[in-house]
Amino acid sequence: MQKELNPELFGAGAGGTTRFREAPTDSATQAQAHVEEKIAQLRQNVDLALDQLASTVGQINDFIKMSQAKMDRTLAQVRQIEVSQQALSGDVAQRLTHLHQRLNERKTSEAKMQEMMDRHNGILRSYEVRMSQLQKLIAEKEHQALMSQAAFNEAKMELARLKRM
């Protein structure tokens, strides 16, 4: 298939089949000037659009740089917070360990104290039992002494009576 050029591009009429370029006419010159003016205007528009695009790209790049700087600062702050959090966590863990040790010491001390109190109470009960046994023994001895005294007095009276007789 053979390609043909559009005859309107070379100023030929719609029905013309001439392949030669005709001398430019006044209306063709005006049309060409109008087309060139349009092309110049389009080039200006393209240049303005390119300038605006370059400005927008610059703003976007500035925004990206600003965002990256903010992100870097934020990451640095996050790292500082993580470091301080780890230090605080270690400090809290150390304090909890210390409190746990003190609590265990206190429990041990309380257990020893309770053991001593139980032993003391056992000694007191043993002492009370011995005291009650001694009181019973003293009561018995007093009773025996009273009985002996009564028997002695009775024997004395009997002797006195026998002496009189």
ROTIMI-549753 format. One record per residue: x, y, z of N, C-alpha, C in turn; residue in one letter. Coordinates in Angstrom, 2 decimals, decimal comma. Example, Ala and Ser with C-alpha at 12.3 -4.5 7.8 and 13.67 -1.06 7.14 Angstrom:
2
+---------+---------+---------+---------+---------+---------+---------+---------+---------+------+
|    n.px |    n.py |    n.pz |   ca.px |   ca.py |   ca.pz |    c.px |    c.py |    c.pz | type |
+---------+---------+---------+---------+---------+---------+---------+---------+---------+------+
|   13,19 |   -5,69 |    7,80 |   12,30 |   -4,50 |    7,80 |   13,20 |   -3,30 |    7,80 |    A |
|   12,85 |   -2,25 |    7,08 |   13,67 |   -1,06 |    7,14 |   12,90 |    0,03 |    7,87 |    S |
+---------+---------+---------+---------+---------+---------+---------+---------+---------+------+
This chain:
165
+---------+---------+---------+---------+---------+---------+---------+---------+---------+------+
|    n.px |    n.py |    n.pz |   ca.px |   ca.py |   ca.pz |    c.px |    c.py |    c.pz | type |
+---------+---------+---------+---------+---------+---------+---------+---------+---------+------+
|    0,83 |   -1,16 |    0,00 |    0,00 |    0,00 |    0,00 |    0,89 |    1,24 |    0,00 |    M |
|    0,60 |    2,09 |   -0,93 |    1,41 |    3,28 |   -1,10 |    0,82 |    4,40 |   -0,27 |    Q |
|    1,68 |    5,17 |    0,38 |    1,22 |    6,27 |    1,21 |    1,16 |    7,53 |    0,39 |    K |
|    0,12 |    8,30 |    0,63 |   -0,02 |    9,58 |   -0,05 |   -0,06 |   10,67 |    0,98 |    E |
|    0,45 |   11,81 |    0,57 |    0,42 |   12,95 |    1,46 |   -0,93 |   13,62 |    1,34 |    L |
|   -1,32 |   14,25 |    2,41 |   -2,57 |   14,99 |    2,42 |   -2,40 |   16,22 |    1,53 |    N |
|   -3,22 |   16,36 |    0,49 |   -3,03 |   17,47 |   -0,43 |   -3,34 |   18,80 |    0,22 |    P |
|   -4,09 |   18,86 |    1,30 |   -4,43 |   20,12 |    1,94 |   -3,22 |   20,72 |    2,62 |    E |
|   -2,23 |   19,91 |    2,93 |   -1,04 |   20,42 |    3,60 |   -0,26 |   21,35 |    2,68 |    L |
|   -0,34 |   21,11 |    1,39 |    0,44 |   21,89 |    0,44 |   -0,38 |   22,96 |   -0,25 |    F |
|   -1,56 |   23,26 |    0,28 |   -2,37 |   24,34 |   -0,23 |   -3,25 |   23,97 |   -1,40 |    G |
|   -3,32 |   22,71 |   -1,75 |   -4,19 |   22,31 |   -2,85 |   -5,60 |   22,24 |   -2,35 |    A |
|   -6,55 |   22,40 |   -3,18 |   -7,94 |   22,36 |   -2,78 |   -8,36 |   20,96 |   -2,43 |    G |
|   -9,60 |   20,86 |   -1,95 |  -10,10 |   19,56 |   -1,55 |  -10,26 |   18,65 |   -2,73 |    A |
|  -10,59 |   19,19 |   -3,85 |  -10,79 |   18,32 |   -5,00 |   -9,59 |   18,27 |   -5,92 |    G |
|   -8,56 |   19,05 |   -5,66 |   -7,41 |   19,12 |   -6,55 |   -6,50 |   17,93 |   -6,41 |    G |
|   -5,92 |   17,53 |   -7,51 |   -5,02 |   16,39 |   -7,47 |   -3,62 |   16,81 |   -7,84 |    T |
|   -3,35 |   18,10 |   -7,84 |   -2,03 |   18,53 |   -8,23 |   -1,07 |   18,28 |   -7,10 |    T |
|    0,10 |   17,92 |   -7,53 |    1,09 |   17,60 |   -6,50 |    2,11 |   18,71 |   -6,40 |    R |
|    1,91 |   19,74 |   -7,08 |    2,86 |   20,85 |   -7,02 |    2,35 |   21,90 |   -6,09 |    F |
|    3,26 |   22,59 |   -5,57 |    2,90 |   23,63 |   -4,64 |    2,54 |   24,87 |   -5,44 |    R |
|    1,38 |   25,42 |   -5,08 |    0,94 |   26,62 |   -5,76 |    1,54 |   27,82 |   -5,08 |    E |
|    1,59 |   28,85 |   -5,77 |    2,13 |   30,08 |   -5,18 |    1,21 |   30,50 |   -4,06 |    A |
|    1,81 |   30,92 |   -2,97 |    0,96 |   31,29 |   -1,85 |    0,11 |   32,50 |   -2,18 |    P |
|   -1,10 |   32,36 |   -1,82 |   -2,04 |   33,45 |   -2,01 |   -2,14 |   34,24 |   -0,73 |    T |
|   -2,86 |   35,31 |   -0,80 |   -2,98 |   36,19 |    0,37 |   -3,70 |   35,48 |    1,51 |    D |
|   -4,74 |   34,77 |    1,21 |   -5,47 |   34,06 |    2,27 |   -4,62 |   32,91 |    2,82 |    S |
|   -3,80 |   32,29 |    1,95 |   -2,93 |   31,22 |    2,41 |   -1,86 |   31,79 |    3,31 |    A |
|   -1,37 |   32,98 |    2,98 |   -0,36 |   33,62 |    3,81 |   -0,95 |   33,99 |    5,15 |    T |
|   -2,15 |   34,48 |    5,11 |   -2,82 |   34,83 |    6,37 |   -3,05 |   33,56 |    7,21 |    Q |
|   -3,45 |   32,50 |    6,53 |   -3,69 |   31,25 |    7,24 |   -2,40 |   30,72 |    7,83 |    A |
|   -1,33 |   30,85 |    7,01 |   -0,04 |   30,38 |    7,50 |    0,42 |   31,23 |    8,68 |    Q |
|    0,21 |   32,55 |    8,59 |    0,58 |   33,44 |    9,70 |   -0,25 |   33,11 |   10,93 |    A |
|   -1,53 |   32,83 |   10,65 |   -2,41 |   32,48 |   11,77 |   -1,94 |   31,17 |   12,42 |    H |
|   -1,54 |   30,21 |   11,59 |   -1,06 |   28,93 |   12,11 |    0,25 |   29,14 |   12,87 |    V |
|    1,14 |   29,95 |   12,33 |    2,40 |   30,22 |   13,01 |    2,17 |   30,94 |   14,33 |    E |
|    1,20 |   31,86 |   14,32 |    0,85 |   32,56 |   15,57 |    0,30 |   31,57 |   16,59 |    E |
|   -0,55 |   30,67 |   16,10 |   -1,10 |   29,63 |   17,00 |    0,02 |   28,75 |   17,53 |    K |
|    0,96 |   28,38 |   16,65 |    2,09 |   27,55 |   17,07 |    2,92 |   28,29 |   18,11 |    I |
|    3,17 |   29,60 |   17,86 |    3,94 |   30,41 |   18,82 |    3,21 |   30,48 |   20,15 |    A |
|    1,89 |   30,68 |   20,07 |    1,09 |   30,75 |   21,29 |    1,11 |   29,41 |   22,02 |    Q |
|    1,01 |   28,33 |   21,25 |    1,07 |   27,00 |   21,86 |    2,43 |   26,76 |   22,48 |    L |
|    3,51 |   27,22 |   21,78 |    4,85 |   27,08 |   22,35 |    4,96 |   27,85 |   23,66 |    R |
|    4,37 |   29,07 |   23,67 |    4,38 |   29,86 |   24,90 |    3,62 |   29,12 |   26,01 |    Q |
|    2,46 |   28,58 |   25,63 |    1,67 |   27,82 |   26,61 |    2,45 |   26,61 |   27,11 |    N |
|    3,13 |   25,93 |   26,16 |    3,95 |   24,77 |   26,56 |    5,08 |   25,22 |   27,47 |    V |
|    5,73 |   26,36 |   27,10 |    6,82 |   26,88 |   27,95 |    6,29 |   27,24 |   29,34 |    D |
|    5,12 |   27,92 |   29,38 |    4,52 |   28,26 |   30,68 |    4,19 |   26,99 |   31,47 |    L |
|    3,64 |   26,01 |   30,77 |    3,30 |   24,74 |   31,44 |    4,57 |   24,07 |   31,94 |    A |
|    5,65 |   24,11 |   31,12 |    6,92 |   23,52 |   31,56 |    7,48 |   24,27 |   32,76 |    L |
|    7,37 |   25,64 |   32,72 |    7,84 |   26,42 |   33,87 |    7,03 |   26,08 |   35,12 |    D |
|    5,71 |   26,00 |   34,94 |    4,85 |   25,63 |   36,08 |    5,18 |   24,22 |   36,56 |    Q |
|    5,42 |   23,32 |   35,62 |    5,78 |   21,95 |   35,98 |    7,10 |   21,93 |   36,73 |    L |
|    8,08 |   22,72 |   36,22 |    9,37 |   22,78 |   36,90 |    9,20 |   23,37 |   38,31 |    A |
|    8,36 |   24,41 |   38,42 |    8,10 |   25,01 |   39,73 |    7,43 |   24,00 |   40,67 |    S |
|    6,45 |   23,30 |   40,10 |    5,75 |   22,29 |   40,90 |    6,70 |   21,17 |   41,31 |    T |
|    7,55 |   20,74 |   40,38 |    8,54 |   19,70 |   40,70 |    9,48 |   20,20 |   41,79 |    V |
|    9,90 |   21,48 |   41,68 |   10,76 |   22,06 |   42,71 |   10,07 |   22,09 |   44,06 |    G |
|    8,78 |   22,49 |   44,05 |    8,03 |   22,51 |   45,31 |    7,88 |   21,11 |   45,87 |    Q |
|    7,61 |   20,16 |   44,98 |    7,47 |   18,77 |   45,44 |    8,80 |   18,27 |   46,00 |    I |
|    9,90 |   18,60 |   45,32 |   11,22 |   18,18 |   45,84 |   11,51 |   18,84 |   47,18 |    N |
|   11,15 |   20,15 |   47,30 |   11,33 |   20,82 |   48,60 |   10,48 |   20,16 |   49,67 |    D |
|    9,24 |   19,83 |   49,30 |    8,35 |   19,16 |   50,25 |    8,92 |   17,80 |   50,64 |    F |
|    9,47 |   17,08 |   49,64 |   10,06 |   15,76 |   49,94 |   11,25 |   15,93 |   50,87 |    I |
|   12,11 |   16,94 |   50,60 |   13,27 |   17,17 |   51,47 |   12,82 |   17,55 |   52,87 |    K |
|   11,79 |   18,44 |   52,95 |   11,28 |   18,85 |   54,25 |   10,67 |   17,66 |   54,99 |    M |
|    9,91 |   16,85 |   54,25 |    9,30 |   15,67 |   54,85 |   10,37 |   14,69 |   55,32 |    S |
|   11,41 |   14,53 |   54,51 |   12,49 |   13,62 |   54,89 |   13,20 |   14,13 |   56,13 |    Q |
|   13,43 |   15,45 |   56,20 |   14,07 |   16,03 |   57,39 |   13,20 |   15,83 |   58,62 |    A |
|   11,89 |   16,08 |   58,45 |   10,97 |   15,86 |   59,57 |   10,96 |   14,40 |   59,98 |    K |
|   10,96 |   13,51 |   58,98 |   10,97 |   12,07 |   59,28 |   12,25 |   11,68 |   60,01 |    M |
|   13,38 |   12,24 |   59,56 |   14,65 |   11,93 |   60,24 |   14,63 |   12,43 |   61,67 |    D |
|   14,10 |   13,66 |   61,88 |   14,00 |   14,18 |   63,25 |   13,07 |   13,31 |   64,10 |    R |
|   11,96 |   12,92 |   63,49 |   11,01 |   12,06 |   64,21 |   11,65 |   10,73 |   64,56 |    T |
|   12,37 |   10,14 |   63,61 |   13,05 |    8,87 |   63,89 |   14,10 |    9,03 |   64,98 |    L |
|   14,82 |   10,16 |   64,96 |   15,81 |   10,41 |   66,01 |   15,11 |   10,54 |   67,37 |    A |
|   13,99 |   11,23 |   67,39 |   13,24 |   11,35 |   68,65 |   12,72 |    9,99 |   69,10 |    Q |
|   12,24 |    9,19 |   68,15 |   11,76 |    7,85 |   68,50 |   12,90 |    7,01 |   69,07 |    V |
|   14,08 |    7,13 |   68,46 |   15,24 |    6,37 |   68,98 |   15,59 |    6,84 |   70,39 |    R |
|   15,55 |    8,17 |   70,61 |   15,84 |    8,69 |   71,95 |   14,81 |    8,18 |   72,95 |    Q |
|   13,55 |    8,18 |   72,53 |   12,49 |    7,68 |   73,41 |   12,70 |    6,20 |   73,69 |    I |
|   13,08 |    5,45 |   72,66 |   13,34 |    4,01 |   72,86 |   14,49 |    3,80 |   73,84 |    E |
|   15,56 |    4,59 |   73,69 |   16,71 |    4,46 |   74,59 |   16,29 |    4,80 |   76,02 |    V |
|   15,56 |    5,91 |   76,18 |   15,14 |    6,29 |   77,53 |   14,15 |    5,27 |   78,08 |    S |
|   13,30 |    4,72 |   77,22 |   12,35 |    3,70 |   77,67 |   13,09 |    2,44 |   78,10 |    Q |
|   14,13 |    2,06 |   77,36 |   14,91 |    0,88 |   77,75 |   15,63 |    1,13 |   79,07 |    Q |
|   16,17 |    2,34 |   79,24 |   16,84 |    2,67 |   80,50 |   15,84 |    2,65 |   81,64 |    A |
|   14,67 |    3,23 |   81,41 |   13,63 |    3,25 |   82,43 |   13,16 |    1,84 |   82,74 |    L |
|   13,01 |    1,04 |   81,71 |   12,58 |   -0,35 |   81,90 |   13,62 |   -1,12 |   82,73 |    S |
|   14,90 |   -0,90 |   82,42 |   15,97 |   -1,55 |   83,21 |   15,95 |   -1,08 |   84,65 |    G |
|   15,72 |    0,22 |   84,85 |   15,66 |    0,77 |   86,20 |   14,48 |    0,18 |   86,97 |    D |
|   13,34 |    0,10 |   86,31 |   12,15 |   -0,47 |   86,96 |   12,39 |   -1,94 |   87,29 |    V |
|   13,00 |   -2,67 |   86,36 |   13,28 |   -4,09 |   86,61 |   14,23 |   -4,24 |   87,80 |    A |
|   15,25 |   -3,37 |   87,87 |   16,19 |   -3,42 |   88,98 |   15,48 |   -3,10 |   90,30 |    Q |
|   14,63 |   -2,09 |   90,28 |   13,89 |   -1,74 |   91,51 |   12,95 |   -2,86 |   91,93 |    R |
|   12,29 |   -3,48 |   90,93 |   11,41 |   -4,59 |   91,27 |   12,20 |   -5,75 |   91,87 |    L |
|   13,37 |   -6,02 |   91,32 |   14,22 |   -7,08 |   91,86 |   14,62 |   -6,75 |   93,30 |    T |
|   15,00 |   -5,48 |   93,53 |   15,39 |   -5,06 |   94,88 |   14,20 |   -5,18 |   95,84 |    H |
|   13,01 |   -4,75 |   95,40 |   11,82 |   -4,87 |   96,25 |   11,49 |   -6,33 |   96,52 |    L |
|   11,65 |   -7,17 |   95,50 |   11,39 |   -8,60 |   95,67 |   12,36 |   -9,20 |   96,70 |    H |
|   13,63 |   -8,80 |   96,63 |   14,61 |   -9,28 |   97,60 |   14,24 |   -8,82 |   99,01 |    Q |
|   13,87 |   -7,54 |   99,13 |   13,48 |   -7,01 |  100,45 |   12,25 |   -7,73 |  100,97 |    R |
|   11,30 |   -8,01 |  100,08 |   10,09 |   -8,73 |  100,49 |   10,44 |  -10,13 |  100,97 |    L |
|   11,34 |  -10,81 |  100,25 |   11,77 |  -12,14 |  100,68 |   12,49 |  -12,08 |  102,02 |    N |
|   13,34 |  -11,06 |  102,20 |   14,03 |  -10,90 |  103,49 |   13,03 |  -10,67 |  104,61 |    E |
|   12,04 |   -9,84 |  104,33 |   11,01 |   -9,55 |  105,34 |   10,22 |  -10,81 |  105,67 |    R |
|    9,88 |  -11,59 |  104,63 |    9,15 |  -12,84 |  104,88 |    9,99 |  -13,79 |  105,73 |    K |
|   11,29 |  -13,88 |  105,41 |   12,19 |  -14,74 |  106,18 |   12,27 |  -14,24 |  107,61 |    T |
|   12,41 |  -12,93 |  107,78 |   12,49 |  -12,34 |  109,11 |   11,20 |  -12,60 |  109,89 |    S |
|   10,04 |  -12,42 |  109,22 |    8,77 |  -12,68 |  109,88 |    8,63 |  -14,15 |  110,26 |    E |
|    9,10 |  -15,03 |  109,39 |    9,03 |  -16,47 |  109,70 |    9,89 |  -16,79 |  110,92 |    A |
|   11,10 |  -16,19 |  110,98 |   11,96 |  -16,40 |  112,15 |   11,31 |  -15,84 |  113,40 |    K |
|   10,72 |  -14,65 |  113,27 |   10,06 |  -14,04 |  114,42 |    8,90 |  -14,90 |  114,90 |    M |
|    8,12 |  -15,42 |  113,93 |    6,99 |  -16,28 |  114,29 |    7,48 |  -17,55 |  114,98 |    Q |
|    8,59 |  -18,09 |  114,48 |    9,18 |  -19,28 |  115,10 |    9,62 |  -18,99 |  116,53 |    E |
|   10,24 |  -17,81 |  116,71 |   10,67 |  -17,43 |  118,07 |    9,47 |  -17,23 |  118,98 |    M |
|    8,41 |  -16,60 |  118,45 |    7,20 |  -16,38 |  119,25 |    6,57 |  -17,73 |  119,63 |    M |
|    6,52 |  -18,66 |  118,67 |    5,97 |  -19,98 |  118,97 |    6,80 |  -20,69 |  120,05 |    D |
|    8,13 |  -20,59 |  119,91 |    9,00 |  -21,20 |  120,90 |    8,80 |  -20,55 |  122,28 |    R |
|    8,69 |  -19,22 |  122,31 |    8,47 |  -18,49 |  123,55 |    7,14 |  -18,90 |  124,18 |    H |
|    6,09 |  -18,96 |  123,30 |    4,79 |  -19,39 |  123,83 |    4,84 |  -20,81 |  124,37 |    N |
|    5,60 |  -21,68 |  123,69 |    5,77 |  -23,05 |  124,19 |    6,46 |  -23,06 |  125,55 |    G |
|    7,50 |  -22,24 |  125,68 |    8,21 |  -22,16 |  126,96 |    7,28 |  -21,63 |  128,06 |    I |
|    6,47 |  -20,60 |  127,72 |    5,51 |  -20,06 |  128,70 |    4,48 |  -21,10 |  129,10 |    L |
|    3,97 |  -21,86 |  128,14 |    3,01 |  -22,92 |  128,49 |    3,67 |  -23,96 |  129,40 |    R |
|    4,89 |  -24,32 |  129,05 |    5,62 |  -25,30 |  129,88 |    5,82 |  -24,73 |  131,29 |    S |
|    6,16 |  -23,43 |  131,37 |    6,34 |  -22,78 |  132,68 |    5,02 |  -22,76 |  133,45 |    Y |
|    3,93 |  -22,45 |  132,76 |    2,61 |  -22,42 |  133,42 |    2,24 |  -23,80 |  133,94 |    E |
|    2,51 |  -24,84 |  133,13 |    2,22 |  -26,21 |  133,58 |    3,03 |  -26,54 |  134,83 |    V |
|    4,33 |  -26,19 |  134,80 |    5,18 |  -26,46 |  135,97 |    4,71 |  -25,66 |  137,18 |    R |
|    4,31 |  -24,40 |  136,93 |    3,83 |  -23,56 |  138,04 |    2,57 |  -24,17 |  138,66 |    M |
|    1,65 |  -24,63 |  137,79 |    0,43 |  -25,23 |  138,34 |    0,77 |  -26,53 |  139,09 |    S |
|    1,73 |  -27,30 |  138,58 |    2,15 |  -28,52 |  139,29 |    2,77 |  -28,14 |  140,64 |    Q |
|    3,62 |  -27,11 |  140,63 |    4,24 |  -26,68 |  141,89 |    3,20 |  -26,13 |  142,86 |    L |
|    2,20 |  -25,39 |  142,33 |    1,14 |  -24,88 |  143,20 |    0,36 |  -26,02 |  143,83 |    Q |
|    0,08 |  -27,06 |  143,01 |   -0,60 |  -28,24 |  143,56 |    0,27 |  -28,90 |  144,63 |    K |
|    1,56 |  -29,03 |  144,30 |    2,47 |  -29,66 |  145,26 |    2,55 |  -28,83 |  146,54 |    L |
|    2,63 |  -27,49 |  146,39 |    2,69 |  -26,62 |  147,57 |    1,38 |  -26,73 |  148,35 |    I |
|    0,25 |  -26,79 |  147,63 |   -1,04 |  -26,92 |  148,31 |   -1,09 |  -28,24 |  149,07 |    A |
|   -0,58 |  -29,32 |  148,44 |   -0,55 |  -30,61 |  149,13 |    0,36 |  -30,55 |  150,35 |    E |
|    1,54 |  -29,93 |  150,17 |    2,49 |  -29,83 |  151,29 |    1,89 |  -28,97 |  152,41 |    K |
|    1,20 |  -27,88 |  152,02 |    0,55 |  -27,04 |  153,04 |   -0,52 |  -27,85 |  153,76 |    E |
|   -1,27 |  -28,61 |  152,96 |   -2,30 |  -29,44 |  153,57 |   -1,67 |  -30,48 |  154,52 |    H |
|   -0,56 |  -31,10 |  154,05 |    0,14 |  -32,06 |  154,91 |    0,70 |  -31,37 |  156,15 |    Q |
|    1,23 |  -30,15 |  155,93 |    1,78 |  -29,40 |  157,07 |    0,66 |  -29,08 |  158,05 |    A |
|   -0,48 |  -28,67 |  157,51 |   -1,62 |  -28,38 |  158,39 |   -2,07 |  -29,64 |  159,10 |    L |
|   -2,10 |  -30,72 |  158,38 |   -2,51 |  -31,99 |  158,98 |   -1,48 |  -32,43 |  160,03 |    M |
|   -0,20 |  -32,21 |  159,69 |    0,85 |  -32,57 |  160,65 |    0,76 |  -31,67 |  161,88 |    S |
|    0,52 |  -30,38 |  161,61 |    0,38 |  -29,42 |  162,71 |   -0,81 |  -29,81 |  163,58 |    Q |
|   -1,91 |  -30,18 |  162,93 |   -3,10 |  -30,57 |  163,68 |   -2,80 |  -31,85 |  164,47 |    A |
|   -2,10 |  -32,81 |  163,82 |   -1,76 |  -34,05 |  164,51 |   -0,80 |  -33,77 |  165,65 |    A |
|    0,14 |  -32,85 |  165,40 |    1,10 |  -32,48 |  166,44 |    0,39 |  -31,82 |  167,62 |    F |
|   -0,54 |  -30,91 |  167,29 |   -1,31 |  -30,24 |  168,35 |   -2,16 |  -31,25 |  169,10 |    N |
|   -2,73 |  -32,15 |  168,40 |   -3,54 |  -33,18 |  169,04 |   -2,67 |  -34,07 |  169,94 |    E |
|   -1,47 |  -34,39 |  169,41 |   -0,56 |  -35,23 |  170,20 |   -0,12 |  -34,45 |  171,44 |    A |
|    0,09 |  -33,16 |  171,28 |    0,48 |  -32,32 |  172,41 |   -0,63 |  -32,30 |  173,45 |    K |
|   -1,81 |  -32,15 |  173,00 |   -2,92 |  -32,12 |  173,95 |   -3,06 |  -33,48 |  174,62 |    M |
|   -2,82 |  -34,49 |  173,87 |   -2,92 |  -35,84 |  174,43 |   -1,82 |  -36,04 |  175,47 |    E |
|   -0,65 |  -35,54 |  175,19 |    0,46 |  -35,65 |  176,15 |    0,15 |  -34,82 |  177,40 |    L |
|   -0,39 |  -33,66 |  177,15 |   -0,72 |  -32,80 |  178,30 |   -1,80 |  -33,49 |  179,12 |    A |
|   -2,73 |  -34,12 |  178,50 |   -3,76 |  -34,81 |  179,22 |   -3,17 |  -36,02 |  179,93 |    R |
|   -2,28 |  -36,69 |  179,28 |   -1,68 |  -37,87 |  179,93 |   -0,79 |  -37,44 |  181,09 |    L |
|   -0,19 |  -36,31 |  180,97 |    0,66 |  -35,83 |  182,05 |   -0,23 |  -35,50 |  183,23 |    K |
|   -1,33 |  -35,05 |  183,05 |   -2,21 |  -34,72 |  184,13 |   -2,79 |  -35,99 |  184,73 |    R |
|   -2,78 |  -36,82 |  184,11 |   -3,37 |  -38,00 |  184,68 |   -2,44 |  -38,79 |  185,48 |    M |
+---------+---------+---------+---------+---------+---------+---------+---------+---------+------+
